[in-house]
Amino acid sequence: MTAGCILCGGTSVESVSQADRHGRPLTTVICKGCGLLRNDPVPTEAELEAFYRRDYRQDYKGAAEPRLRQVWRNLNRLQAHFATFRDIYAGGGHWLDLGAGSGEFTFLARTLGADVAAVEPNEAYAAYCRAKLDLDVRTARLEDCDFRPGQFDLIRLSHVLEHMRDPVASLTVLRGWLAPGGILYIEVPDIERDARNKMRGRLFHYGHIYNFNPFTLRQTALRAGLVELPRTKDRSAGQCGAFFTAGDAAPASAEMQQRNAARLSDAMTAHYARRLPEPEEGSPASRLLRTVAARLNEAYAGRRFKTHRAIADDAALRLRAVLQG
Ligand SMILES: [Zn+2]
């Protein structure tokens, strides 16, 4: 039998889905004690390793090399992130980009004067980073890393935690690698938002073992001895991306956790009851304008830049201008 929930210890779960986003069999359950969603069963270490070695490349993004427009999108998103959290990133220092993906963060972090260690488990992506962006990316998983305690001023964990079979244990390891006062940035997909905005049934993925919302993300960090950084709290409110630092705090009350479970359970029911995604905020006209503007912007970038490196260099230039301005 499975042990209790990694967050609340509860043993009562409810099935929310029997298929992944491609319609293949995959059971997802929600913990009725706190709202944490997870694949059931949680795959074994050996199963996961086999999955990533064999399937990830084809299954996940459809290609090992990102499209130019995806790189452009990632870089623009990062520009906005750096601008919003300028105070966090201005200090430089020793950083770790764990799950570097297609390398945009590591590339721009060098522009910010940081000394970045980059690690990516997927060999195809790591090879792309080395060949196209000239980055020193090591192919490894968290379990293979032997960093020293207190080595990093900042660790970035973007779209990685949801892939881990023991998120609390993994975060505890990362906390150990933080220097005193060091900061850990965690970003995961927001399953509650996805339930609203994605087409019916397009939610779950074999590789996403745990699915978080803003509440369960913070509770998971808490279990690993990480509290949200006070000075960024307001800016990250309601987001599934937040800054943490080592510290102790009491977990949310059982009542608050159950309320989150009920709310997420309702979100799942609503997701499967509707045919189309819920409209995003703003009037239909303003949403359309935003989409058109974004697509035009991407099309323009695709014509102007012929290589991944050219796009990244341009982004680094723009970032420097933003930081100096
Ligand atoms: Zn739970």
Residues whose N, C-alpha, C, O or C-beta is under 5 A from the ligand:
A	BS01	ZN	C5 L7 C8 G9 G10 C31 G33 C34 G35 L36
